[in-house]
Each structure stands twice: as C-alpha cells, then as structure tokens.
C-alpha cells in the first residue's frame, strides 16, 4: 500500500493517530485542572514506565490540553549529560510561557509584576539571555543561584499571579529520573510550598519505573506529594484499537489473525505497535485489507528496524564489560534479574566487582534498579535482542 498515506507514526514522542488506553490518566489531569479553576488544590502527577510505553506522548497530550485552558505551560526534558541544562531550560521556557500568556505583558497588577520580575531574576541568575519580558529584576526573588530556593520563589510568585488570573501553571518534565537529587528536591519543595499556599503550580513528570524511588530519596515527603501513576503496556482491547483504527480511517481493514499476530509481537507497547503498523502497511499488497502474510513480512521488517535503531543505539553505548552484564540478564527473559544470579552467571566471586558496570548502565538509562539487589532492562524486548545478536 502507498507509504505516503501510512497512518502509523513510530518515533520519539510522536502522537499516534489513535491515542488509546490512557483515558484514566488523561481524566486524572482534567480533574486536577478543573479543581484548580475552583480554587481547589490537587497533588502533582508523576507517570512512570518502561521506554516505548508512551510517557512522552502522554505528557504532550496533557500539555496541549493545559494550553487549551490558557494555562502557563512549561515543557522541559532532563538530560543526564548536561546537569546544568535543567535550570537554564526551565528559565527559558517559563519566560516563553509568560510571554505567550494573553494579557500578562503590559498588565499592571502587582502579582503579575512580581511574577514577571521573579522570572527575569531567575533568568539572570542562571545566565539565560534573549527572552525579555520587559521587566527589571526583583532583587532577592528567585536569584540566589540555588534552585531549591529559587524554584520555591517562582512557585509562590508565578502561582499567585496565575491564581489571580484563574488559570494554573503546569511544569512538564520528561525523563525526570535524570534530574540530580538536588534538582528533584527543588521540584518537590516547589510543589510542597504551592500546596501549602493553595497555589495552582503543578509538576507533571514522566520517567522510568525507578522515578518514585528517586523522588523519595530526594525528599522523604515525596511519597505523599505526588499522584504516582504507572504507565503499562496497553490492554488487548486498547492495543487492538490503536492498531486497527488508523487503518480504518483510510478504509483499510485488518484480518483478525493479522491483527492478533501483531498484538502478540508488540506486547502491547505503543511504540512497537506504531513500528509494526508502519512496516506492515508498507508491506501489504492491499488495496483495502491487511492479511496475515502481510503482517508476518511487516513485523520481520519492523523488528529489523528496531534492532538497528531502538536497541542498537543502547547496545553501542555499552562497553564490553557492560555488554557482558546485559548478556547475563538475558536468561531472565526481560523479568528483573537478581544481582546474585548475574554474579554467578559471569563467574564472579563477589557482586562488588559488578558495581561499576551496573552503575554505568543505570547512568546510561539502559537498566534500572526496581528494588535492592535487583536490576532490569529499561527497554522491553532487550533480552530477545541480546540473544539475537549472540545467535547471529
């Protein structure tokens, strides 16, 4: 069939044509926003899950809904390789959000002046230039250079102005597990202060399954500060809808056995559904039906593309010692691996010798520690990929 009309969108954060299975999570945000317009405060939200499960897409969907409400919306992505990136990105995006805010620039209310002056001070303190709000810095407001203090100042000032304007502030942080412990502490403190002061300042975060543990390590009260929501693979009915509905919009039908084959191969992960949907569509003879033979050929092609990109990009970043560690995890078929078992499989006498490889793999985002003494891949299907490489 014509690739020019292919309705599937594999890619980092690309919204699928049919966003399925996230209604409950979207509704949680809508309730938060509706409560905020009534002056009622809710907990901020943290989404966690493996890679390929659709966290970035979900954050993008919620950010769009917040913008439609006229909220101040800030979208940043944490970066492990640039730990100073977060403050600078936050300053720039917060200033851009304020500049976009209808009626804020040129308004003369005291709370808006304090908010814009505080943002200007924060920009100057982190060395961000080029986003002018037309206000002078407010000495002593968000300019200490310590994010744990400055973000609280911003929550108070910007949150108060937003409340006066009957809107909210939503800070969307993707890859949130990459924040340092001090940055996580700052985020927690800003949400805590906003909640205590009944201000509509919310953080909506997304990250790996280890994110709740990292937040709790940053601040002991973090376990009560956020609404933690696990993002899992799609249930079969939702996965089927995500796969077949985009084709139906183009008057193309999936044979039942073809759809079931793709669902089984995808494991319900949205990214895999999009990848297999795309390659199956391109492989199908058409013109208006996708058959099992099409699905078989397309999935094989899609798996090859995943191997060359989704998996290989992570494998290539690992050293030889780290690759041996990943190989020793593969016999557990993607389930969490006990460090004791990995130690035995590698023929080591002590798990301490595995510490550097383990720490580096966690730092590279290839594995995470769901609990003490246990390690797991961040990428679904990694065990199969490791075996395919060794069998090739």
Secondary structure, DSSP 8 states (H G I E B T S, - for coil): --GGG-----STT---SS--S-HHHHHHHHHHHHHHHTT----EEEEE--BTSSHHHHHHHHHHHHHHTT-EEEEEE--SS-TTHHHHHHHHHHHHHHHHSTTTTT---HHHHHHHHHHHHHHHHTT--S---S----TTSS-SS-HHHHHHHHHHHHHHHHHHTT--EEEEEESGGGS-HHHHHHHHHHHHHHHHTT--EEEEEEE-TTHHHHHHHH-TTHHHHEEEEE-----HHHHHHHHHHHHHTTT-EE-HHHHHHHHHHHTT-HHHHHHHHHHHHHH---SSEE-HHHHHHHHHHHHHHHIIIIIHHHHTTS-HHHHHHHHHHHTTTTS-EEHHHHHHHTT-S-GGGGHHHHHHHHHTTSEE-SSTTEEEESBTTHHHHHHHHHH-
